[in-house]
Amino acid sequence: MKTSTEPTRTKPAKPRRLVIVFGLLAWVIAGLAGLLLGPVSLPFSESLRALADAIPGVAMAHSLTDTQVAILYEIRAPRVMMGSMVGAILAVGGAAYQGVFRNPLADPYLLGVAAGAGLGATIGFGIGTDANFVTLLAFLGATGAVALTYLLGRSMGNRTATALILAGVAVSAFATALQTYLLQRNSDTLRSVYTWVFGRLTTVGWSEVGGLFPYAIVAVGLIFAQRRALDVLGVGDDEASALGLNVTRVRWVVVLAATLATAAAVSVSGLIGFVGIIVPHTIRLMTSWSYRVIVPLSIVFGAGFLVAADLVARTVAAPAELPIGIVTAFLGAPFFLVVLRSVGRES
Amino acid sequence: MFIKRSAVLTALLLMVAACSTGSGDSTTTVGTTSGAPETTTTLGESTTTSEPAFPVTVDAANGQVAIEAMPEAIISLSPSATENLFAVGAGQQVVAVDDQSNYPEGAPTTDLSGFTPNLESILSYDPDLVVITFDPGGLIEGLTAVGVPVLLLPSATSIDAAFGEIQVLGDATGHSEEAAAVIASMAADLSELVAEVGELIAGTTIYHELDPTYYSVSSASYVGELYALLGLVNIADAADPEGFGYPQLAAEYIVDQDPDVILLADAGFGESIDTLRQRPGWSEMKAVANDAVIAIDPDVSSRWTPRSVVFIREVAEAIAELVPVG
């Protein structure tokens, strides 16, 4: 890529492949641990046999009780799946935003996804109907907030990323203020809202997994397809246009995909912070600044990271649960600092 | 748990005995008459009786609080305190209660908030006593600065604490006698209930659901202690080693524990046996299969008031009916 004005830090292809393999391995191990470990201890070898039995074409007898099978397939398996999808979406969404806006702190939360979803959920809890309704309102709130950010950003006249991000900050502040006001007026919903905000994979089942799956596939696929364009965008709008890239179109596609998927993820799992910032940056610091590397690695490491965080959330205080949002911040922030420091020393 | 249960029970029985002798010979211990003056319905200065001995000093969580004269403009920012004030006969002296205080019917509900109290709006009612369950910061200081006594009565985490708060409210408002009588009758009702159904339902395992994200109550809460008193075994206890009272349980833990009875405090928010059945792994649980799911009132079951005794009787009787099935 001669187009990049960044110092070419791109490392040779071979170690990168190793990192991908390592990431996949980490994800598989986190996933297996997520299936085999938990507040209820299941017999290890029998659980493995039961898992093998689930692989199509493999028949294996096991001695798990109905309850144990339900715990394995109905409770843990969807959680691992959901954790993987949410982690991948948040991480790749963050990476995509950082590329599109050329802003290292950008992620979908910045354009109002989090604040909008929070507001929607608060309204949902205030009206007090069922959980599906809260999910729907959170999704509408998230997409609505980003749409508003867009309209405001465009109305500011210039088409730069700064206008958009400023609009996002304003919309987030406004939505948060509105949410706080509603909470003050309906203080009985305070706990439900905070539980929601801190993030939860606690109650996830296969139906939620099925609901998020299309978003995950489409969004992750679209962003993956645009990973080269993200590298070109890195040189600046004018230069990228001169190189023949349809800047507006790429920006729209990537932002729309990342936003919709994040909104969908957030409406099911609650607000899980830090993943969209920490995962892409850690990858950037440890491997390459090219989005051809960052995007695929974000998908794999994001998935593994969230599955691992969820495992911590449900085992460290077992049989009580910790909110996963606290775990991601608690584990993620210091880890990120360590990476930052060690890379700083190297260079 | 067994030791704790019998200890509470003994304490209750002692209390019943003490109270019954007290009211039997109608000699007084703390106050004077048994609250007859409070039957007057006029509001204002005329309700002030000459009987209760003021000034009094009472013990609240914010230390010793001195109350100079019988309060006539009480503000309660706690639904439980509101119920307890009315129960001890101080309802006439209450001028404003917070937006969550929805019982009893005649309570002067306002838009004051107990969660985010505003000093100025509270002072606009010109109170001479304010009762709160928690101070978000500066409230007690602010009210004390302008000479308004404040009683901080935090969420009761035990039967003992609940009785203590009711007595403090009685003492502070000139209704010591009625408060003692309310406590005696609660204690009597509880021990009677234990005698009636205790044998039948003791050992039944329960899961009390606060919300669909599996927040629950342990025996370290007021309602949890009521359950423990009946000998019910609470599955949330294992998740609450620090005695916080309201742990969030892991889904698989609930399924694995397979409690005999599920108490749904979130039934008013769309949860029912039908939604339980749809939860992953729940349809095979005993309580769901046997229809041993009981919807409970989220207000009554979270307050430490005389109504809780009626509530726990209803729960005990409902469980007793289910026992042959479970």
Interface residues (C-beta under 8 A of the other chain):
Chain A: G38 P39 V40 D66 T67 Q68 A70 I71 E74 I75 R76 P78 G128 T129 D130 A131 Q184 S187 D188 L190 R191 S192 T195 W196 R200 T202 T203 V204 G205 W206 R314 A317 A318 P319 A320 E321 P323
Chain B: D99 Q100 S113 G114 F115 T116 L210 D211 P212 T213 Y214 Y215 A238 A239 D240 P247 Q248 L249 A250 A251 E252 Y253 V255 D256 D258 G268 F269 G270 T275 R279 P280 G281 E284
